[in-house]
Amino acid sequence: MSGLVIANRYELGERVGTGGMSTVQLAFDRRLERDVAVKLLAEHLADDPQFISRFKREALAAARLVHPNIVQVFDFGFDETSGRHFIVMEFVKGHSCAELLRDHGRLSLDEVLHLADGACRALHYAHRNGVVHRDVKPGNILRADEGTVKLADFGIAKAMGSSSITQVGSVLGTAAYLAPEQAHGEPATPRSDIYGLGVVVYQLLAGRLPYEATSLTELVLLQQNQPPARLDAMDRLIPEGLANAIERALALKADDRFASAEEMRLALHAGASGAPVQGVTDQTRVLAATEATRAAPAAPPVRRLEPRAAEQKALAREARQEALPAKRDRHVGRWLALAAIIAILAVAGWLAFSASEQAVQTREITGNTTQEIVSQMQQLVDDNTR
């Protein structure tokens, strides 16, 4: 369809992207003389009046989102000549994350953080302005050649999702990035976008999806029965905190995820820098505890002393320790007393022997301690031997 002019203004050029719901072509805006991207929606969408009405409302909402990390919507409408609905957007010269995954398989940690940072900023701004993306996936996250990250298709996915004709094809094309509540038919919320971005970040780091399912039913069963493999378990170079942050973004329950895209952005950076990040979901904790219980060997029984018995044993031990010095003192005292008795007997014998030659001095010996008694006896001996 190259060479066709849409709305007498946009001259179509080469095709730059295609999908089941639309085709994107590079175009030249004759009026403003600039390159733009024109998305031509599938022809069968024109047959759904509900879609047309919803598309107009959502396209207007998306056009009001002006942010450095959001692909700007310039114009939209219906071209009678081609019979196609069209959307005119900012042209981003670069590559989508889908193309980066195709070409490289997985990306470096720094590059993934850069892409996630821009996507989080875009989502946070959109959510604060009341717009839910609903279709966050690698094909909608663009990296310009100069490095700027852009999130595309705001509001458009929401309009397309309301069409009964396109619902099946849309779900099959993006099932891996759908939040569990979306898969159950519940309305999408900002936390649904956080889940979708969590899947993208996981895929960019691991080179694979958290859940690899061939159908929506299989995806729902996998989500319900097992948590995805932890990123730090697959690659030791991925910090634990970053793995926790992504795990939280992928929580089965919406309330367990980050409250905002800005909170997720800060957690990703903190986790990558090594800071602790709470990210383990209840489901993961239960499974981990079960596995740990199965793997751990049975612990030997531990004898526990009752408080009173333990206290009594401690008191007895202290009493024994305090009694040791007193016991030693008693032994020393007994030896000193024995020495004193021997000394007394010796003095008595000597006094009896010398009684015939001179008068013997006698005195009463008193004392409170063995040392005092021995000292007085020594003095008595000295007085009688001068």
C-alpha positions as CSV (number, residue, x, y, z in Angstrom):
1,M,0.0,0.0,0.0
2,S,3.1,2.2,-0.4
3,G,2.4,5.5,-2.2
4,L,-1.2,5.7,-0.9
5,V,-2.2,9.0,0.7
6,I,-4.4,8.7,3.8
7,A,-6.8,11.5,4.6
8,N,-5.3,13.5,1.8
9,R,-2.3,14.2,4.1
10,Y,-0.2,11.2,5.0
11,E,1.8,9.7,2.2
12,L,2.5,6.0,3.1
13,G,6.0,4.6,2.7
14,E,7.6,1.3,3.7
15,R,6.1,-1.1,6.2
16,V,7.8,-1.0,9.6
17,G,5.6,-3.4,11.5
18,T,2.7,-5.8,11.2
19,G,0.4,-7.8,13.4
20,G,-2.9,-9.6,13.5
21,M,-4.8,-6.4,14.3
22,S,-2.9,-3.8,12.3
23,T,-0.1,-2.7,10.0
24,V,2.3,0.1,10.7
25,Q,3.9,2.1,7.9
26,L,6.3,4.9,7.8
27,A,4.6,8.0,6.3
28,F,5.3,11.6,5.4
29,D,3.0,14.3,6.8
30,R,2.6,16.7,3.9
31,R,1.1,19.4,6.0
32,L,3.8,19.5,8.7
33,E,6.5,18.1,6.5
34,R,7.7,15.4,9.0
35,D,8.0,11.7,9.2
36,V,5.2,9.9,11.1
37,A,4.0,6.4,11.7
38,V,0.6,5.4,10.5
39,K,-1.1,2.4,11.9
40,L,-3.8,1.0,9.7
41,L,-6.3,-1.1,11.6
42,A,-7.7,-4.3,10.1
43,E,-10.5,-3.8,7.7
44,H,-13.0,-6.0,9.6
45,L,-12.9,-3.5,12.6
46,A,-14.9,-1.1,10.6
47,D,-17.9,-3.4,10.9
48,D,-18.1,-3.1,14.7
49,P,-20.0,0.0,15.8
50,Q,-19.1,-0.6,19.4
51,F,-15.4,-0.7,18.5
52,I,-15.6,2.5,16.5
53,S,-17.2,4.4,19.3
54,R,-14.8,3.1,21.9
55,F,-11.8,3.6,19.6
56,K,-12.6,7.3,19.2
57,R,-12.8,7.8,23.0
58,E,-9.6,6.0,23.7
59,A,-7.7,7.6,20.9
60,L,-8.6,11.0,22.3
61,A,-7.4,9.9,25.7
62,A,-4.1,8.6,24.3
63,A,-3.6,11.8,22.3
64,R,-3.7,13.8,25.5
65,L,-0.8,11.7,27.0
66,V,2.2,13.9,26.4
67,H,5.3,12.4,28.0
68,P,8.9,11.8,26.9
69,N,8.5,8.0,27.4
70,I,5.2,7.7,25.5
71,V,4.7,7.6,21.8
72,Q,2.6,10.6,20.9
73,V,-0.6,10.2,19.1
74,F,-1.1,13.0,16.6
75,D,-4.3,12.1,14.7
76,F,-6.8,9.4,14.0
77,G,-9.9,8.8,11.8
78,F,-11.4,6.9,9.0
79,D,-10.1,7.1,5.4
80,E,-13.0,6.6,3.0
81,T,-10.8,5.9,0.0
82,S,-9.2,2.9,1.5
83,G,-11.9,2.0,4.0
84,R,-9.4,1.8,6.8
85,H,-9.3,3.3,10.3
86,F,-6.0,4.9,10.9
87,I,-3.9,6.3,13.8
88,V,-1.1,8.7,13.2
89,M,1.7,8.5,15.7
90,E,5.2,9.8,16.4
91,F,7.7,7.9,14.4
92,V,10.5,6.3,16.6
93,K,13.6,5.4,14.7
94,G,14.9,2.4,16.6
95,H,13.9,-1.1,17.6
96,S,11.2,-2.7,19.7
97,C,12.0,-5.0,22.6
98,A,10.5,-7.8,20.5
99,E,13.1,-7.2,17.8
100,L,15.9,-7.0,20.5
101,L,14.8,-10.3,21.9
102,R,14.7,-11.8,18.4
103,D,18.2,-10.5,17.6
104,H,19.9,-11.1,20.9
105,G,17.9,-13.6,22.9
106,R,18.4,-11.7,26.1
107,L,19.8,-8.3,27.2
108,S,22.3,-7.1,29.7
109,L,21.3,-6.0,33.1
110,D,22.0,-2.3,32.5
111,E,20.1,-2.3,29.3
112,V,17.1,-4.0,30.8
113,L,17.0,-1.5,33.7
114,H,17.1,1.3,31.2
115,L,14.2,-0.1,29.3
116,A,12.2,-0.9,32.4
117,D,12.9,2.6,33.8
118,G,11.4,4.3,30.8
119,A,8.4,1.9,30.7
120,C,7.7,2.5,34.4
121,R,7.8,6.2,34.0
122,A,5.4,6.0,31.0
123,L,2.9,3.8,32.9
124,H,3.0,5.9,36.0
125,Y,2.2,9.0,34.0
126,A,-0.6,7.3,32.1
127,H,-2.1,5.8,35.3
128,R,-2.2,9.1,37.0
129,N,-4.1,10.5,34.1
130,G,-6.6,7.6,34.1
131,V,-5.4,5.6,31.2
132,V,-4.7,1.9,31.5
133,H,-2.6,0.4,28.7
134,R,-3.9,-3.2,28.8
135,D,-1.4,-4.6,26.3
136,V,2.1,-4.1,27.7
137,K,4.4,-6.4,25.7
138,P,7.8,-6.3,24.0
139,G,6.4,-5.1,20.7
140,N,5.0,-2.0,22.4
141,I,8.2,-1.0,24.1
142,L,10.5,0.9,21.8
143,R,14.1,1.9,22.1
144,A,15.1,4.8,19.9
145,D,18.5,4.9,18.3
146,E,19.6,7.7,20.6
147,G,18.5,5.6,23.6
148,T,15.1,7.1,24.6
149,V,12.5,4.5,25.7
150,K,9.0,4.9,24.4
151,L,5.8,3.0,25.2
152,A,3.4,2.7,22.3
153,D,-0.3,2.0,21.8
154,F,-1.7,3.7,24.9
155,G,-5.5,3.5,24.8
156,I,-5.6,1.7,21.5
157,A,-5.3,-1.7,23.1
158,K,-8.1,-0.8,25.4
159,A,-10.4,0.1,22.5
160,M,-9.5,-3.0,20.6
161,G,-10.0,-5.2,23.7
162,S,-13.7,-4.2,23.8
163,S,-14.4,-5.6,20.4
164,S,-16.1,-8.9,20.4
165,I,-14.7,-9.6,16.9
166,T,-11.1,-9.0,17.9
167,Q,-11.1,-10.3,21.4
168,V,-10.1,-13.8,20.7
169,G,-7.2,-12.8,18.4
170,S,-6.0,-10.2,20.8
171,V,-5.9,-12.6,23.8
172,L,-4.1,-15.3,21.8
173,G,-1.5,-12.9,20.7
174,T,-0.7,-11.5,24.1
175,A,-1.7,-14.3,26.5
176,A,1.7,-14.6,28.1
177,Y,1.6,-10.9,29.2
178,L,-2.0,-11.0,30.6
179,A,-2.4,-10.6,34.3
180,P,-4.3,-13.5,35.9
181,E,-7.3,-11.3,36.6
182,Q,-7.4,-10.3,32.9
183,A,-7.3,-14.0,31.9
184,H,-10.3,-14.5,34.2
185,G,-12.3,-11.8,32.3
186,E,-11.9,-9.1,35.0
187,P,-11.3,-5.5,34.0
188,A,-7.7,-4.4,33.6
189,T,-6.2,-2.1,36.2
190,P,-2.9,-0.3,36.6
191,R,-1.7,-3.4,38.5
192,S,-2.5,-5.4,35.4
193,D,-0.1,-3.2,33.5
194,I,2.5,-3.8,36.2
195,Y,2.2,-7.5,35.8
196,G,2.6,-7.3,32.0
197,L,5.7,-5.2,32.4
198,G,7.0,-7.7,35.0
199,V,6.7,-10.4,32.3
200,V,8.6,-8.3,29.8
201,V,11.4,-7.5,32.2
202,Y,11.6,-11.2,33.2
203,Q,11.8,-12.2,29.5
204,L,14.5,-9.6,28.7
205,L,16.7,-10.9,31.5
206,A,16.1,-14.6,31.2
207,G,15.6,-14.9,27.4
208,R,12.4,-16.8,28.1
209,L,8.9,-16.2,29.5
210,P,8.0,-16.9,33.2
211,Y,5.3,-19.3,32.0
212,E,5.7,-21.0,28.6
213,A,2.1,-22.1,27.7
214,T,0.6,-23.0,24.4
215,S,-2.9,-21.8,25.3
216,L,-4.7,-19.4,27.7
217,T,-6.1,-22.3,29.7
218,E,-2.6,-23.8,30.1
219,L,-1.3,-20.4,31.2
220,V,-3.9,-20.0,33.9
221,L,-3.2,-23.5,35.2
222,L,0.5,-22.8,35.4
223,Q,-0.1,-19.5,37.2
224,Q,-2.3,-21.1,39.7
225,N,-0.1,-24.1,40.5
226,Q,3.5,-22.9,40.6
227,P,5.5,-19.7,40.8
228,P,7.9,-18.9,37.9
229,A,11.5,-19.9,38.3
230,R,13.5,-17.3,40.2
231,L,15.8,-15.2,38.0
232,D,18.7,-15.3,40.5
233,A,18.4,-19.1,40.5
234,M,18.8,-19.2,36.7
235,D,21.6,-16.6,36.6
236,R,23.8,-16.0,39.6
237,L,24.7,-12.5,38.2
238,I,21.2,-11.3,38.8
239,P,21.0,-9.7,42.3
240,E,18.5,-11.3,44.7
241,G,16.8,-8.0,45.3
242,L,16.1,-7.5,41.6
243,A,14.7,-11.1,41.4
244,N,12.5,-10.2,44.4
245,A,11.2,-7.1,42.7
246,I,10.3,-8.9,39.5
247,E,8.7,-11.7,41.6
248,R,6.5,-9.1,43.3
249,A,5.4,-7.6,40.0
250,L,4.4,-11.1,38.9
251,A,2.3,-11.8,42.0
252,L,-0.8,-13.9,41.4
253,K,-3.0,-11.5,43.4
254,A,-3.1,-7.9,42.2
255,D,-3.0,-6.6,45.7
256,D,0.4,-8.3,46.3
257,R,2.0,-6.4,43.4
258,F,3.5,-2.9,43.5
259,A,1.0,-0.2,44.2
260,S,2.3,1.9,41.3
261,A,4.6,1.8,38.4
262,E,6.8,4.4,40.2
263,E,7.1,2.0,43.2
264,M,8.1,-0.7,40.8
265,R,10.7,1.5,39.1
266,L,12.4,2.4,42.4
267,A,12.3,-1.3,43.6
268,L,14.0,-2.5,40.4
269,H,16.9,0.0,40.8
270,A,17.2,-0.7,44.5
271,G,17.3,-4.4,43.9
272,A,19.8,-4.1,41.1
273,S,22.1,-2.1,43.4
274,G,22.0,-4.8,46.1
275,A,19.5,-3.3,48.4
276,P,16.9,-5.7,50.0
277,V,13.5,-5.7,48.3
278,Q,10.5,-7.5,49.6
279,G,9.2,-9.6,46.7
280,V,8.3,-13.1,47.8
281,T,4.6,-13.8,47.3
282,D,2.5,-15.8,49.7
283,Q,2.3,-18.6,47.1
284,T,6.1,-18.8,46.8
285,R,6.6,-18.7,50.6
286,V,4.2,-21.6,51.1
287,L,5.9,-23.7,48.3
288,A,9.4,-22.8,49.6
289,A,8.4,-23.8,53.2
290,T,7.0,-27.0,52.0
291,E,10.1,-27.9,50.0
292,A,12.3,-27.0,52.9
293,T,10.3,-29.1,55.3
294,R,10.6,-32.1,53.0
295,A,14.3,-31.7,52.4
296,A,15.4,-31.0,56.0
297,P,16.6,-34.0,58.1
298,A,14.7,-34.8,61.3
299,A,16.2,-32.9,64.2
300,P,17.0,-34.9,67.4
301,P,14.7,-34.3,70.4
302,V,15.9,-31.6,72.7
303,R,15.6,-32.0,76.5
304,R,14.3,-28.9,78.1
305,L,14.7,-28.2,81.8
306,E,11.8,-26.7,83.5
307,P,12.5,-23.2,84.8
308,R,12.5,-24.2,88.5
309,A,14.8,-27.2,88.0
310,A,17.2,-25.1,85.9
311,E,17.2,-22.4,88.5
312,Q,17.9,-24.9,91.3
313,K,20.8,-26.5,89.4
314,A,22.3,-23.0,88.8
315,L,22.1,-22.1,92.5
316,A,23.7,-25.4,93.5
317,R,26.5,-24.8,91.1
318,E,27.1,-21.3,92.5
319,A,27.0,-22.7,96.0
320,R,29.7,-25.3,95.2
321,Q,31.9,-22.6,93.7
322,E,31.5,-20.4,96.7
323,A,32.3,-23.3,99.1
324,L,35.7,-24.1,97.6
325,P,37.7,-21.2,99.3
326,A,36.0,-21.9,102.6
327,K,36.9,-25.6,102.3
328,R,40.5,-24.7,101.5
329,D,40.6,-22.4,104.6
330,R,39.4,-25.2,106.9
331,H,42.1,-27.5,105.7
332,V,44.8,-24.9,106.4
333,G,43.4,-24.2,109.8
334,R,43.5,-27.8,110.7
335,W,47.2,-28.1,109.8
336,L,48.0,-24.9,111.7
337,A,46.1,-26.2,114.8
338,L,48.0,-29.5,114.7
339,A,51.3,-27.6,114.5
340,A,50.3,-25.5,117.5
341,I,49.5,-28.6,119.5
342,I,52.9,-30.1,118.7
343,A,54.6,-26.9,119.7
344,I,52.8,-26.8,123.0
345,L,53.8,-30.3,123.8
346,A,57.4,-29.5,123.0
347,V,57.4,-26.5,125.2
348,A,55.7,-28.4,128.0
349,G,58.4,-31.1,127.8
350,W,61.2,-28.6,127.8
351,L,59.7,-26.8,130.7
352,A,59.5,-30.0,132.7
353,F,63.1,-30.8,131.9
354,S,64.4,-27.5,133.0
355,A,62.2,-27.0,136.1
356,S,64.9,-28.3,138.4
357,E,67.5,-25.8,137.3
358,Q,65.6,-22.5,137.3
359,A,62.3,-21.0,137.8
360,V,60.0,-21.3,134.9
361,Q,57.9,-18.4,133.8
362,T,54.3,-19.3,133.0
363,R,51.4,-17.3,131.7
364,E,47.9,-17.9,130.3
365,I,47.9,-18.2,126.5
366,T,44.8,-16.9,124.8
367,G,44.0,-16.0,121.2
368,N,41.2,-15.9,118.7
369,T,43.3,-17.4,115.9
370,T,45.8,-20.2,115.5
371,Q,48.4,-17.6,114.5
372,E,47.9,-15.6,117.7
373,I,48.3,-18.7,119.9
374,V,51.5,-19.8,118.1
375,S,52.9,-16.3,118.5
376,Q,52.3,-16.2,122.2
377,M,53.8,-19.6,122.7
378,Q,56.9,-18.5,120.8
379,Q,57.2,-15.5,123.1
380,L,56.9,-17.8,126.2
381,V,59.7,-20.0,124.9
382,D,61.9,-17.0,124.4
383,D,61.3,-15.7,127.9
384,N,62.2,-19.0,129.5
385,T,65.4,-19.4,127.5
386,R,67.2,-16.2,128.1
